[in-house]
Amino acid sequence: MSSDFSTENEALRARIAELEKIISGDHTRYQGLGITARDAVILGAFMRREALTYEDMNVIITSDPLDDSGGLGWDAIRHLVSRLRSRLKVINPLIEILPVRTRGYRLPPASRAIIAEITKRR
């Protein structure tokens, strides 16, 4: 029976890893931009999705299925986005992360194109 349990756990872990990749995209390509690993994960999610809600960002940032703390608050998420904005502005001042009122944030198509071009060159 314990063998079935461990096989089931491994299958669940693999599925969680697959879902995280879908949610946050291939964040490893963004780590060469001089941003932290957490920032790269957030940026990867922005590059794959039109907008991120606060709930989406909580899943991406805390990605621990055993974490029952309720995740991060809005202030913590705003701080992380602000820090990411600052780091991206150093790379190219035209990159923007825009708020979506009471919902979350979005990366405009122009900013997405700039980041795609920069990562293509690296």
N, C-alpha and C positions, 0 to 999 in steps of 0.2 A: 504494500500500500504506500509506503514512503517513497518508493520509486515513482509511482504514479504522481504523487504530490510534487516531487522535485521536477519531473518532466513538465507538469502543468505550470509550475513556477517559472521554469526556463522559457516556456512558450509565452507566458504573460510578459516576462521581461523583454523578450524579443519584440512582441507587439507594441509595448510601451515605447521602446526605442524607435520603432518604425513610425509610430504616431508623432513622437517628438520631432523626428526629422521632417515629417509632413508639415507640422505646425511651424517650426522655426527655420526650415530650409537648410541649405548647406552652409552653416555658419562658419565652417573652417576657412572658406575663401575670404572672409572679411577680417580674420585675425591678423593678417599682414598689414592692416591699415594703421596699426599703432593704437588700437583700442583694446579694452579688456575682453576676456572670453565671454563674460556676461553681456557686454555691449555687442559683441559679434553675434551672439544668439538673438538678441533683440533686433539688430539690424537685419539678420537673415530672415526673421519673421516679417519685418516691414517690406523686404524685397519680394516676398512671396504673396503677400496679402495686400489688398487695397487699403484696409484700415485695421487697427488693432484696438479692441475694447479694453477696458481695465481688466475685465475677466480673462480675456485672451492673454494679456501681459502677465497676469498672476500665474496662469498655467505655464507659460513659457519661462518665467523667471524662477518660480519655485519648483518646477517639474519633478517634485518628489511626491509620488502617489501616497506615501505614508504620512505626509505632512498634513496634519489636521488643524493647523493653527489658524486657518482661514485666509492665509496668504498675506500679501502686503497691502497696506492701505494706499489710498489715493496719493497722499503726500509722498510716500516712499517711491511710488511709481513716477510721479512728477519729477522727483529728484533724479531718478535714473534716466529719464528722458532728457532732462535738462543737461545732465552731464554728457550724455551721448551727443546731443546737439552741439555742445561746446567742442567736443573732440572732432566731430565731423566738420565743423566750421574751420578748424585748423587745416584740414585736408583740402577743403574747397569752400569758400565763403558762400557759394550759391546753394549749398545743400540745406534743405529745410525739413523739419519735422513739424507738422502743423497739428494743432488741437482740433478735435471733433467735439464740439460742445457737449458736455456731460456724458460723452461716450468713450473717448479715448484719444488716439492719435492716428495720423496718416502721413505717409511719405509721398509727396506729389510725384507725378510721372517724370517731371524734369529732374528732380533730385535722384530718383531711381535710375534714370539714364546716366547721370553723372557718376554715380557709384558703380554702375555696371561697367562703364568705360574705364574707370580707375582700376577696378579689380581685373579687368581683361588684360590690362597692360602689365600687371604684376605677375 
